Amino acid sequence: MDINTLRGIATILAMLAFIGITVWAYSSYKKKDFDEAALLPFADEPDEAEKPYNEKKPSEKNDARSSKQ
């Protein structure tokens, strides 16, 4: 077995991996999961969006006061 045979085998394995990933990505079995993931950038977090950036959580405020005493 020479280097060219190994290169051919590696090429075939890479091609099969590519085809396998492509079939997996476009299968209808995963469509619901991918559609849900596609909408993640548009999901809002209303609790975090309403708070000012520098406001601490109530638990952090209590910890800060208790450590000073």
C-alpha positions in Angstrom: 0.0 0.0 0.0 1.6 3.3 -1.1 0.8 6.9 -0.2 -1.6 7.4 -3.1 -3.8 4.5 -1.9 -3.9 6.2 1.6 -4.8 9.5 0.0 -7.6 7.9 -2.0 -9.0 6.2 1.1 -8.8 9.5 3.0 -10.6 11.3 0.2 -13.4 8.7 0.2 -13.8 8.9 4.0 -13.9 12.7 3.8 -16.5 12.6 1.0 -18.7 10.1 3.0 -18.5 12.3 6.1 -19.5 15.3 4.1 -22.5 13.5 2.5 -23.5 12.1 5.9 -23.4 15.5 7.6 -25.3 17.1 4.7 -28.0 14.4 4.8 -28.3 14.8 8.6 -28.6 18.6 8.4 -31.3 18.6 5.7 -33.3 15.7 7.1 -36.8 16.4 8.2 -36.1 14.6 11.5 -34.1 17.6 12.7 -36.1 20.3 11.0 -38.0 21.3 14.2 -34.8 21.6 16.2 -33.1 23.7 13.6 -36.1 26.0 13.1 -36.2 26.6 16.8 -32.4 27.3 16.9 -32.7 29.7 14.0 -35.1 31.9 16.1 -32.8 32.1 19.1 -31.1 35.4 18.2 -34.6 37.0 18.2 -35.6 35.7 21.6 -35.9 38.5 24.2 -35.0 38.3 27.8 -37.4 40.8 29.3 -36.1 40.6 32.9 -32.5 41.4 31.8 -33.5 44.1 29.3 -35.5 46.2 31.8 -32.6 46.4 34.4 -30.0 49.1 34.1 -26.5 47.7 33.2 -24.9 48.5 36.6 -27.8 47.4 38.8 -26.9 44.4 41.0 -29.2 41.6 41.8 -30.9 41.7 45.2 -28.9 38.7 46.4 -25.6 40.5 45.5 -26.7 43.6 47.4 -27.5 41.6 50.5 -24.1 39.8 50.3 -22.3 43.1 50.1 -24.0 44.5 53.2 -23.5 41.4 55.2 -19.8 41.2 54.5 -19.3 44.8 55.7 -20.8 44.1 59.1 
